[in-house]
Amino acid sequence: MQLHAVISLPERGEAILTVNWIVFGLGVIVSLLGYYLIPSDWGYGILGFGLAHILLGILSMFRRPVRDEQASN
């Protein structure tokens, strides 16, 4: 999947999916940072923050987008 192809599509659903992948990817990076800092209290907090972003990014990929009733009229 090419990132630039997804962003250039005019459909809103594809752009939302791209944001979810970005949240997921940042969660992985932050989790790895926290993993390497784990002996300290900061490491546990950063790891949990990253894992939460991974979980939220994955859950957001599976939800249906909300349609705005007033925008369609």
TIVO-2410 file (N, C-alpha, C; in nm, 3 decimals):
# residues 73
REC num residu      c1      c2      c3 atome chaine
REC   1      M   0.084  -0.117   0.000     N      A
REC   1      M   0.000   0.000   0.000    CA      A
REC   1      M   0.089   0.123   0.000     C      A
REC   2      Q   0.072   0.209  -0.097     N      A
REC   2      Q   0.152   0.328  -0.108    CA      A
REC   2      Q   0.081   0.443  -0.039     C      A
REC   3      L   0.151   0.511   0.049     N      A
REC   3      L   0.090   0.616   0.129    CA      A
REC   3      L   0.044   0.733   0.044     C      A
REC   4      H   0.124   0.773  -0.054     N      A
REC   4      H   0.086   0.889  -0.135    CA      A
REC   4      H  -0.036   0.861  -0.220     C      A
REC   5      A  -0.059   0.736  -0.259     N      A
REC   5      A  -0.178   0.703  -0.338    CA      A
REC   5      A  -0.303   0.710  -0.253     C      A
REC   6      V  -0.294   0.674  -0.127     N      A
REC   6      V  -0.410   0.677  -0.039    CA      A
REC   6      V  -0.449   0.822  -0.007     C      A
REC   7      I  -0.352   0.907   0.016     N      A
REC   7      I  -0.381   1.046   0.052    CA      A
REC   7      I  -0.443   1.121  -0.065     C      A
REC   8      S  -0.405   1.089  -0.187     N      A
REC   8      S  -0.453   1.165  -0.301    CA      A
REC   8      S  -0.595   1.126  -0.344     C      A
REC   9      L  -0.650   1.019  -0.289     N      A
REC   9      L  -0.785   0.980  -0.325    CA      A
REC   9      L  -0.886   1.075  -0.262     C      A
REC  10      P  -0.991   1.112  -0.335     N      A
REC  10      P  -1.086   1.209  -0.282    CA      A
REC  10      P  -1.184   1.152  -0.180     C      A
REC  11      E  -1.194   1.021  -0.170     N      A
REC  11      E  -1.291   0.961  -0.078    CA      A
REC  11      E  -1.246   0.980   0.066     C      A
REC  12      R  -1.339   1.013   0.151     N      A
REC  12      R  -1.306   1.041   0.290    CA      A
REC  12      R  -1.267   0.913   0.365     C      A
REC  13      G  -1.325   0.801   0.332     N      A
REC  13      G  -1.294   0.676   0.402    CA      A
REC  13      G  -1.149   0.635   0.388     C      A
REC  14      E  -1.091   0.660   0.273     N      A
REC  14      E  -0.950   0.626   0.253    CA      A
REC  14      E  -0.858   0.716   0.334     C      A
REC  15      A  -0.893   0.843   0.346     N      A
REC  15      A  -0.810   0.935   0.425    CA      A
REC  15      A  -0.816   0.899   0.573     C      A
REC  16      I  -0.932   0.857   0.621     N      A
REC  16      I  -0.945   0.816   0.761    CA      A
REC  16      I  -0.861   0.691   0.787     C      A
REC  17      L  -0.860   0.599   0.692     N      A
REC  17      L  -0.779   0.479   0.707    CA      A
REC  17      L  -0.631   0.514   0.714     C      A
REC  18      T  -0.589   0.612   0.638     N      A
REC  18      T  -0.450   0.656   0.642    CA      A
REC  18      T  -0.415   0.712   0.779     C      A
REC  19      V  -0.503   0.789   0.837     N      A
REC  19      V  -0.479   0.844   0.971    CA      A
REC  19      V  -0.466   0.731   1.072     C      A
REC  20      N  -0.547   0.628   1.059     N      A
REC  20      N  -0.540   0.514   1.151    CA      A
REC  20      N  -0.405   0.444   1.141     C      A
REC  21      W  -0.352   0.430   1.020     N      A
REC  21      W  -0.220   0.368   1.002    CA      A
REC  21      W  -0.111   0.456   1.063     C      A
REC  22      I  -0.126   0.586   1.052     N      A
REC  22      I  -0.028   0.677   1.112    CA      A
REC  22      I  -0.030   0.665   1.264     C      A
REC  23      V  -0.149   0.660   1.323     N      A
REC  23      V  -0.160   0.643   1.469    CA      A
REC  23      V  -0.100   0.509   1.511     C      A
REC  24      F  -0.127   0.405   1.435     N      A
REC  24      F  -0.071   0.273   1.464    CA      A
REC  24      F   0.083   0.276   1.456     C      A
REC  25      G   0.135   0.335   1.350     N      A
REC  25      G   0.281   0.341   1.333    CA      A
REC  25      G   0.351   0.422   1.440     C      A
REC  26      L   0.291   0.536   1.478     N      A
REC  26      L   0.349   0.614   1.586    CA      A
REC  26      L   0.343   0.538   1.718     C      A
REC  27      G   0.237   0.460   1.738     N      A
REC  27      G   0.228   0.378   1.858    CA      A
REC  27      G   0.338   0.274   1.865     C      A
REC  28      V   0.372   0.216   1.750     N      A
REC  28      V   0.481   0.118   1.746    CA      A
REC  28      V   0.613   0.186   1.781     C      A
REC  29      I   0.638   0.303   1.724     N      A
REC  29      I   0.763   0.374   1.751    CA      A
REC  29      I   0.774   0.413   1.898     C      A
REC  30      V   0.665   0.466   1.954     N      A
REC  30      V   0.666   0.508   2.094    CA      A
REC  30      V   0.679   0.386   2.186     C      A
REC  31      S   0.616   0.275   2.149     N      A
REC  31      S   0.626   0.154   2.230    CA      A
REC  31      S   0.770   0.101   2.233     C      A
REC  32      L   0.836   0.105   2.119     N      A
REC  32      L   0.975   0.062   2.115    CA      A
REC  32      L   1.064   0.152   2.200     C      A
REC  33      L   1.038   0.282   2.194     N      A
REC  33      L   1.113   0.374   2.278    CA      A
REC  33      L   1.092   0.342   2.426     C      A
REC  34      G   0.967   0.319   2.464     N      A
REC  34      G   0.937   0.285   2.602    CA      A
REC  34      G   0.997   0.153   2.644     C      A
REC  35      Y   1.001   0.057   2.551     N      A
REC  35      Y   1.059  -0.074   2.581    CA      A
REC  35      Y   1.207  -0.062   2.616     C      A
REC  36      Y   1.278   0.024   2.543     N      A
REC  36      Y   1.420   0.040   2.569    CA      A
REC  36      Y   1.448   0.123   2.694     C      A
REC  37      L   1.349   0.194   2.744     N      A
REC  37      L   1.364   0.273   2.866    CA      A
REC  37      L   1.302   0.205   2.988     C      A
REC  38      I   1.266   0.077   2.976     N      A
REC  38      I   1.184   0.009   3.076    CA      A
REC  38      I   1.240   0.004   3.218     C      A
REC  39      P   1.366   0.001   3.246     N      A
REC  39      P   1.403  -0.003   3.389    CA      A
REC  39      P   1.354   0.119   3.468     C      A
REC  40      S   1.327   0.229   3.402     N      A
REC  40      S   1.281   0.348   3.474    CA      A
REC  40      S   1.128   0.354   3.470     C      A
REC  41      D   1.072   0.438   3.557     N      A
REC  41      D   0.927   0.457   3.558    CA      A
REC  41      D   0.878   0.522   3.429     C      A
REC  42      W   0.959   0.609   3.372     N      A
REC  42      W   0.922   0.672   3.245    CA      A
REC  42      W   0.904   0.569   3.136     C      A
REC  43      G   0.987   0.465   3.137     N      A
REC  43      G   0.979   0.361   3.035    CA      A
REC  43      G   0.845   0.290   3.036     C      A
REC  44      Y   0.796   0.258   3.154     N      A
REC  44      Y   0.666   0.191   3.164    CA      A
REC  44      Y   0.552   0.281   3.116     C      A
REC  45      G   0.560   0.408   3.150     N      A
REC  45      G   0.457   0.501   3.107    CA      A
REC  45      G   0.457   0.521   2.956     C      A
REC  46      I   0.575   0.536   2.898     N      A
REC  46      I   0.586   0.555   2.753    CA      A
REC  46      I   0.543   0.429   2.679     C      A
REC  47      L   0.580   0.313   2.731     N      A
REC  47      L   0.538   0.188   2.669    CA      A
REC  47      L   0.385   0.174   2.671     C      A
REC  48      G   0.323   0.205   2.783     N      A
REC  48      G   0.177   0.198   2.791    CA      A
REC  48      G   0.109   0.297   2.698     C      A
REC  49      F   0.166   0.416   2.686     N      A
REC  49      F   0.112   0.517   2.596    CA      A
REC  49      F   0.118   0.469   2.451     C      A
REC  50      G   0.230   0.409   2.414     N      A
REC  50      G   0.244   0.356   2.278    CA      A
REC  50      G   0.150   0.240   2.251     C      A
REC  51      L   0.137   0.149   2.349     N      A
REC  51      L   0.046   0.036   2.332    CA      A
REC  51      L  -0.099   0.082   2.320     C      A
REC  52      A  -0.135   0.187   2.393     N      A
REC  52      A  -0.270   0.241   2.381    CA      A
REC  52      A  -0.294   0.296   2.241     C      A
REC  53      H  -0.195   0.361   2.183     N      A
REC  53      H  -0.211   0.413   2.047    CA      A
REC  53      H  -0.220   0.300   1.944     C      A
REC  54      I  -0.147   0.194   1.965     N      A
REC  54      I  -0.158   0.079   1.876    CA      A
REC  54      I  -0.300   0.023   1.882     C      A
REC  55      L  -0.352   0.003   2.001     N      A
REC  55      L  -0.486  -0.051   2.019    CA      A
REC  55      L  -0.592   0.042   1.960     C      A
REC  56      L  -0.580   0.172   1.985     N      A
REC  56      L  -0.679   0.267   1.933    CA      A
REC  56      L  -0.672   0.276   1.780     C      A
REC  57      G  -0.552   0.268   1.724     N      A
REC  57      G  -0.539   0.271   1.579    CA      A
REC  57      G  -0.603   0.150   1.514     C      A
REC  58      I  -0.585   0.033   1.574     N      A
REC  58      I  -0.645  -0.089   1.519    CA      A
REC  58      I  -0.797  -0.086   1.535     C      A
REC  59      L  -0.846  -0.047   1.652     N      A
REC  59      L  -0.991  -0.041   1.673    CA      A
REC  59      L  -1.057   0.059   1.580     C      A
REC  60      S  -0.991   0.170   1.555     N      A
REC  60      S  -1.047   0.272   1.467    CA      A
REC  60      S  -1.053   0.226   1.322     C      A
REC  61      M  -0.967   0.132   1.283     N      A
REC  61      M  -0.971   0.079   1.146    CA      A
REC  61      M  -1.098   0.000   1.120     C      A
REC  62      F  -1.155  -0.058   1.224     N      A
REC  62      F  -1.270  -0.146   1.206    CA      A
REC  62      F  -1.404  -0.078   1.230     C      A
REC  63      R  -1.404   0.047   1.269     N      A
REC  63      R  -1.532   0.114   1.292    CA      A
REC  63      R  -1.585   0.174   1.162     C      A
REC  64      R  -1.714   0.189   1.158     N      A
REC  64      R  -1.777   0.250   1.040    CA      A
REC  64      R  -1.771   0.401   1.051     C      A
REC  65      P  -1.745   0.470   0.942     N      A
REC  65      P  -1.747   0.616   0.949    CA      A
REC  65      P  -1.889   0.668   0.969     C      A
REC  66      V  -1.904   0.770   1.048     N      A
REC  66      V  -2.035   0.829   1.076    CA      A
REC  66      V  -2.070   0.922   0.961     C      A
REC  67      R  -2.190   0.904   0.906     N      A
REC  67      R  -2.236   0.989   0.797    CA      A
REC  67      R  -2.307   1.110   0.855     C      A
REC  68      D  -2.278   1.227   0.804     N      A
REC  68      D  -2.343   1.349   0.848    CA      A
REC  68      D  -2.471   1.367   0.768     C      A
REC  69      E  -2.586   1.367   0.836     N      A
REC  69      E  -2.716   1.376   0.769    CA      A
REC  69      E  -2.736   1.512   0.702     C      A
REC  70      Q  -2.692   1.621   0.765     N      A
REC  70      Q  -2.712   1.753   0.709    CA      A
REC  70      Q  -2.622   1.778   0.589     C      A
REC  71      A  -2.507   1.717   0.584     N      A
REC  71      A  -2.416   1.739   0.470    CA      A
REC  71      A  -2.468   1.672   0.344     C      A
REC  72      S  -2.547   1.566   0.356     N      A
REC  72      S  -2.597   1.497   0.238    CA      A
REC  72      S  -2.720   1.565   0.179     C      A
REC  73      N  -2.785   1.655   0.254     N      A
REC  73      N  -2.905   1.722   0.203    CA      A
REC  73      N  -2.874   1.844   0.124     C      A
***
